[in-house]
Amino acid sequence: MDDRAFFYQNDALLLPEDFPDSEIEKGLPKELAKNFTNTDIFEVPPLNLASPMINAVSVFPGTGLPSGWKSIPVRYLFTVISAAGMGRILRGCHIAQWRNDSRFCGRCGAKNTDAGGNPERRCPVCGRIEFPRICPAVIIIITDSENKILLAHNKKFAANVYSHISGFNEAGETLEETVVREIREEINIEVKDIEYIKSQPWPFPYSLMVGYKAKYLSGTIKPDGEEIEDARWFTKNDLPALPREGSLSRYLINCWISDTL
């Protein structure tokens, strides 16, 4: 694996157009980096020491791709490769975007330098140390007393796709408080019995999605009109278009469908 790397641009993986899906998690020969200009080549120790080193080539945003190359959004790969391979690709993607955004010190503007063997950057002028940014966000599956599920259509979603209410944690706020606030702000209802389910790294660009379940308590659904265009209750027999497999949102829905939530 030392002579192979994942190639990134923004939150997409770069591959030759004829590259087989079965080989994606092995990476590409690092020597292919010579086909690109404006790159950042780096390595990241894996979280699991038994796993291979993560080598990456980050192609700066705005750089055109050579002939015969394609760009695939990383989020589309969940059903194509193994969980271990996906974990390495997600970690590399997160670090690649952070490195691009952390080239200069946020305090004094000097150019940062790499520090240590971990993802870390240090300003040679003021000494400020920067680590990869992680932004917690909650995503909540809401059910009612009849085991219906509440799903909403966000303006950013593809047409007719519905998913859960979600939102970023604010400074000084617990995750459970984020659950209550986001639901109240976006669809005007109150919930109870809030319970943590599962989390998922989601580097698009810096999120950590934290999954919760909650029960409807009171209120009438009223979408905020800013983010949420529509929200309604669904049964297992009348579901709309759903998020892609592999996402935490789809995992929560699948658990509800199979009565394992």
N, C-alpha and C positions, 0 to 999 in steps of 0.2 A: 504493500500500500504506500510505501514511502515515495515511490516514483509516480504516484497517481494523485490527482487532486480533483476537487469539485470546482467548477467554474461558475461564478455568480455575476449577475448584474442586477442591482436593486434586489427585489425579492423573487428573482427568476433564476433558474438553472440554465446554463448555456451548454448546448450539445451539438455535435455534427448532425445534420439532418437525417442521416441513415443510421444513427446510433440505436442499437436495440434496447428496449426497456429492461430486459433481463440483466444488462450490464451497468445500469445507471448507478447503483449503489457502490460499485467498485471505483467510480471516478474515471477521469481521463488521464492519459499520460501528461505529466507536468510540462513536457517539452512543447506541447501545443500552445502554451502561453505565448510563444514567439509570434503567433498569428495575430496577437492583439497589441494595441498601443494603450498607454494610460492604465496600467494594471497595478494592483497591490497583491503581492504574493506572500502568504503567511501560513503559519501552522498553529493549530490550537490543540492542546492536550484534550483527549476525550474525557467525559465525565466518568466513564467506566474504564479503569486502567487496563482491563483485559481487551478493550477494543483498540483498533488501529488509530494512529495519529490522524487528525483531521488536517489535511493539506488543502489549501484553497487558493484560487486565483480570482480576485475581485476585479472586474472590469468596470472602470468608472462610469457613472451615469452619463448618457449622451454619446458614448463611444459607439460607433457603428459596428455591426457584426460583419466578419468576413463572409464571403460567398460560401454557401454550403453549411452555414450554421443556423441553429434555431434557438429560440428562447421559450422555456416552459415555466410558467408560474409554479413555484415550489409547492403551493397548496394543492396542486393538481396531482401530486405524486403519491398521495397517501395510499391509494389502492393499487399502486404499481410495484412498490418495493417493500421490503420487510420493515418491521417496526424498528429494529436496530439501525438499519440503513437510513431510515427516515430521521431517526434521532440525530445521527451525525450530520445529515444534510441540514436539518433545522438549526442545529448549533452553529454550523459553519455560516449559514445564511444570516443569523442574528449577528455574529461577530463581524462578518463582512460589512454589513450595513453600519454597524457601530464604528468600525474603523474608518469608513468613509466620512462619517459625520463628526469624528473626533480628531481630525488631523490637526486642529488648532485648539489651543487652550481657551476654555470658556471664560477664564478670568482675565488674562492679559493679552490674549491673541497670538502668543508665540507658537511656533510649530512644535507639536508634541513629539516625543520620542517613545519608542517601545521600552517597556521596563519589565524585567523578570521573565519567567517562563510561562506566566499565565496571561490571559487577556487583560492588559493593564497599560495605561499610557501616563507619562509624566512630563510636565512642562519643565524644560531646562532653565527657564527664567525665574518663575515664581514658585516652582516646586509642587504645583497642584497635581494630584493624582486622579485619574479618571478610570472607572471600570465600566463594563458594558451596562447600558441602561436597561432596566426591566420595569415595565409598567403593568401593574396588576389590573385586571378587568374581570368583572363578574358576568356570568351568563346564567340565566335562571329558567328552569322549566317550571311552569306554573300549571297546576291542575285544580279542578274544582271537586265538589262532593260527588259528582257523577263520573269522575275520572275523565272528564274532557280536558283537552290541553289548550292552553292559550298560545297562539302564535301570531306574530306580527310581520308586516311587510315594511321594511326600511327603504327609504328613498334610494339608498345606495345598492340595494339588491337587484338582481336580474328580475325581469318581469315575472310576476306571479309566484316568486319564491317567498316563503314565509319561514321565520325562525323565531328564536327566543328573544326576550328583552335582555339587553346587555349594556354595559357601560363601564367606564374607567373609575377606579377608586380615587377619591379626592384626598388631599393632605389632611391629616388629623381625623380620618374617618375609618372605622372598622369595615371589613368586607361585608358584614351583615347589614351595617347601616347603608352601604352602597346599594345592596340589593333592594332595600325598602325605598331609598330615594329614587333610584333609576326607574323602578316600576311606577312609583307615584308620579314622577315627572313625565314619563313617556306615554303612559296609558291610564293614569288617573284612578288606579285601584290600590287597595291595601292587601297585604298578604300576612300569613302566619306560618308557624312551623318551618322556619327556614333551616335548612340542613345542607351541609357541605357534601358533595358527591365525588368530584374528581377534578384534576387540573390538567392543563395541556400548554406546553410552550407554543407560542403563536407569533413568530418573528415577522410580523407584517405591519410595522417594522419591529416593535419592541415588546409586544404584549406577553403576559402570562395569563391565560384564560383560567378562571376559577369557577368551576361549575357548582351550582346550588339547585336544590329543589325547594318549592314553597307552595303553600295552599292558599287559594283565594279566600279572602276574609270579607271584604266589603267594597262597595263602590260600583260605579258604572263605567265601562270601558269608554275612554275618550282619547284617541290618538292625539299627540301633541301637534301634529301637522308640520313640525320642523324636521324631525328624523323619521317618525313613524307615520306612515300614510294610512295604514289599516291594521286592525287587530281584532281577532275574534276567537271564539271557542271552536274546537274541532274534535270529532270523534275519530276512532281508528278507521272508520269506513269512509270518511270524506276528507282525507288529508290533501293539502295543496302540494305544489312542488316544494321539495325540501332541500336543505343544504347538502353539500357533497358528503359522501362517505369519508370517514377518516377525521372529520372535524369533531370537536367536542359537542357542538350543537347537535350534530346528527347522532352521536353516541347517546346523548340524553333522550332524544326522540326514540331511538331504537330500544333503549331500556324500557321506556314507557310502553311501547308497542308490545314488547315481550313480557311485560309485568314483572320486570326485574329491578325496577327503580326503588 
